[in-house]
Amino acid sequence: MDAAIKALREGKDLSAQGGILTPLIKQLTEAAMKAELDENLIPDKTPNRRDGSTGKTVKSLAGEFELKTPRDRAGTFELQIVKKHQTHLTDELERKVITLFALGTSYQDIRRGWSKLCVR
């Protein structure tokens, strides 16, 4: 947050390529994807578990960035937030992320509540 405020004071663009929102959208999208995997990996229902992440370049109105998409050991988990082979974030997803950030929502709260916000 401090880096975003400093960048605003320096006159950097808010949503252009390399703008202030780009790293925030990246971080919040990654937190949401982790939450989606957590919801999928309920310990009582399956012995499946996390298995690292893979890089994926996506484009958005706020710029292009590399997302770390989480994987599961069994290979059965498919993200719904950013689907397989998807290279552009939807405007709706960006608006949700920006709104959550603007409301002061913590990463943990976003992770807990993301499944309620996502349209599946």
BELQUI-V469843 format. One record per residue. N is the residue number from 1. RES is the residue in one letter. SS is DSSP state (helix for helix, strand for strand, loop for the rest). OMEGA is omega in radians with two decimals (999 if undefined). D_CENTER is the distance of its C-alpha to the mean C-alpha in Angstrom with 1 decimal. Layout:
n=N res=RES ss=SS omega=OMEGA d_center=D_CENTER
n=N res=RES ss=SS omega=OMEGA d_center=D_CENTER
This chain:
n=1 res=M ss=loop omega=3.12 d_center=16.5
n=2 res=D ss=helix omega=3.12 d_center=19.9
n=3 res=A ss=helix omega=3.13 d_center=18.9
n=4 res=A ss=helix omega=3.12 d_center=17.5
n=5 res=I ss=helix omega=3.10 d_center=20.9
n=6 res=K ss=helix omega=3.14 d_center=22.8
n=7 res=A ss=helix omega=3.08 d_center=21.4
n=8 res=L ss=helix omega=3.12 d_center=22.3
n=9 res=R ss=helix omega=3.13 d_center=25.7
n=10 res=E ss=loop omega=3.08 d_center=26.1
n=11 res=G ss=loop omega=3.10 d_center=25.6
n=12 res=K ss=loop omega=3.12 d_center=22.4
n=13 res=D ss=loop omega=3.13 d_center=20.8
n=14 res=L ss=loop omega=-3.01 d_center=18.1
n=15 res=S ss=loop omega=3.11 d_center=16.3
n=16 res=A ss=loop omega=3.09 d_center=18.2
n=17 res=Q ss=loop omega=-3.12 d_center=17.5
n=18 res=G ss=loop omega=-3.13 d_center=16.8
n=19 res=G ss=loop omega=-3.05 d_center=16.7
n=20 res=I ss=helix omega=-3.08 d_center=15.6
n=21 res=L ss=helix omega=-3.06 d_center=12.4
n=22 res=T ss=helix omega=3.14 d_center=11.1
n=23 res=P ss=helix omega=3.12 d_center=10.2
n=24 res=L ss=helix omega=3.10 d_center=9.0
n=25 res=I ss=helix omega=3.11 d_center=6.5
n=26 res=K ss=helix omega=-3.09 d_center=5.5
n=27 res=Q ss=helix omega=-3.11 d_center=5.8
n=28 res=L ss=helix omega=3.09 d_center=4.3
n=29 res=T ss=helix omega=3.09 d_center=0.7
n=30 res=E ss=helix omega=3.09 d_center=3.3
n=31 res=A ss=helix omega=3.13 d_center=5.2
n=32 res=A ss=helix omega=3.12 d_center=4.8
n=33 res=M ss=helix omega=3.09 d_center=5.6
n=34 res=K ss=helix omega=3.11 d_center=8.1
n=35 res=A ss=helix omega=3.12 d_center=9.4
n=36 res=E ss=helix omega=3.10 d_center=10.0
n=37 res=L ss=helix omega=3.12 d_center=11.9
n=38 res=D ss=helix omega=3.13 d_center=13.7
n=39 res=E ss=helix omega=-3.13 d_center=14.8
n=40 res=N ss=helix omega=-3.07 d_center=16.1
n=41 res=L ss=loop omega=3.11 d_center=17.9
n=42 res=I ss=loop omega=-3.02 d_center=20.4
n=43 res=P ss=loop omega=-3.09 d_center=23.1
n=44 res=D ss=loop omega=-3.03 d_center=26.0
n=45 res=K ss=loop omega=-3.07 d_center=25.3
n=46 res=T ss=loop omega=3.08 d_center=24.6
n=47 res=P ss=loop omega=-3.13 d_center=25.3
n=48 res=N ss=loop omega=3.12 d_center=22.1
n=49 res=R ss=loop omega=-3.14 d_center=19.8
n=50 res=R ss=strand omega=3.09 d_center=16.9
n=51 res=D ss=strand omega=3.08 d_center=17.8
n=52 res=G ss=strand omega=-3.12 d_center=15.6
n=53 res=S ss=strand omega=3.07 d_center=13.1
n=54 res=T ss=strand omega=3.13 d_center=13.6
n=55 res=G ss=strand omega=-3.14 d_center=12.7
n=56 res=K ss=strand omega=3.11 d_center=11.8
n=57 res=T ss=strand omega=3.11 d_center=12.5
n=58 res=V ss=strand omega=3.11 d_center=10.9
n=59 res=K ss=strand omega=3.07 d_center=12.6
n=60 res=S ss=strand omega=3.08 d_center=11.9
n=61 res=L ss=loop omega=3.14 d_center=14.4
n=62 res=A ss=loop omega=3.12 d_center=13.3
n=63 res=G ss=strand omega=-3.14 d_center=14.0
n=64 res=E ss=strand omega=3.13 d_center=13.3
n=65 res=F ss=strand omega=-3.13 d_center=11.2
n=66 res=E ss=strand omega=3.07 d_center=10.7
n=67 res=L ss=strand omega=3.00 d_center=7.7
n=68 res=K ss=strand omega=-3.11 d_center=8.9
n=69 res=T ss=strand omega=-3.09 d_center=8.8
n=70 res=P ss=strand omega=3.11 d_center=10.7
n=71 res=R ss=strand omega=3.02 d_center=14.2
n=72 res=D ss=strand omega=-3.07 d_center=17.0
n=73 res=R ss=loop omega=-3.08 d_center=20.6
n=74 res=A ss=loop omega=-3.14 d_center=22.2
n=75 res=G ss=loop omega=-3.11 d_center=19.9
n=76 res=T ss=loop omega=-3.09 d_center=19.8
n=77 res=F ss=loop omega=3.05 d_center=16.2
n=78 res=E ss=loop omega=3.12 d_center=14.5
n=79 res=L ss=loop omega=3.04 d_center=11.0
n=80 res=Q ss=loop omega=-3.11 d_center=11.3
n=81 res=I ss=loop omega=3.06 d_center=7.9
n=82 res=V ss=loop omega=-3.01 d_center=8.2
n=83 res=K ss=loop omega=3.08 d_center=11.9
n=84 res=K ss=loop omega=-3.14 d_center=14.1
n=85 res=H ss=loop omega=3.10 d_center=15.6
n=86 res=Q ss=loop omega=-3.10 d_center=13.3
n=87 res=T ss=loop omega=3.10 d_center=13.3
n=88 res=H ss=strand omega=3.02 d_center=12.5
n=89 res=L ss=loop omega=3.14 d_center=9.7
n=90 res=T ss=loop omega=3.09 d_center=11.8
n=91 res=D ss=helix omega=-3.13 d_center=13.2
n=92 res=E ss=helix omega=3.13 d_center=12.7
n=93 res=L ss=helix omega=3.14 d_center=8.9
n=94 res=E ss=helix omega=3.13 d_center=9.2
n=95 res=R ss=helix omega=3.12 d_center=12.0
n=96 res=K ss=helix omega=-3.12 d_center=10.4
n=97 res=V ss=helix omega=-3.13 d_center=7.8
n=98 res=I ss=helix omega=3.13 d_center=10.9
n=99 res=T ss=helix omega=3.12 d_center=13.1
n=100 res=L ss=helix omega=3.13 d_center=11.5
n=101 res=F ss=helix omega=-3.12 d_center=11.7
n=102 res=A ss=helix omega=3.12 d_center=15.2
n=103 res=L ss=loop omega=3.12 d_center=16.3
n=104 res=G ss=loop omega=-3.12 d_center=15.8
n=105 res=T ss=loop omega=3.13 d_center=13.6
n=106 res=S ss=loop omega=3.11 d_center=13.0
n=107 res=Y ss=helix omega=-3.14 d_center=10.0
n=108 res=Q ss=helix omega=3.12 d_center=12.4
n=109 res=D ss=helix omega=3.10 d_center=13.1
n=110 res=I ss=helix omega=3.14 d_center=9.6
n=111 res=R ss=helix omega=-3.12 d_center=9.5
n=112 res=R ss=helix omega=-3.01 d_center=13.0
n=113 res=G ss=helix omega=-3.03 d_center=12.9
n=114 res=W ss=helix omega=-3.09 d_center=9.9
n=115 res=S ss=helix omega=3.11 d_center=12.4
n=116 res=K ss=helix omega=-3.09 d_center=14.8
n=117 res=L ss=helix omega=-3.04 d_center=12.8
n=118 res=C ss=loop omega=3.04 d_center=11.7
n=119 res=V ss=loop omega=-3.08 d_center=14.7
n=120 res=R ss=loop omega=999 d_center=15.6
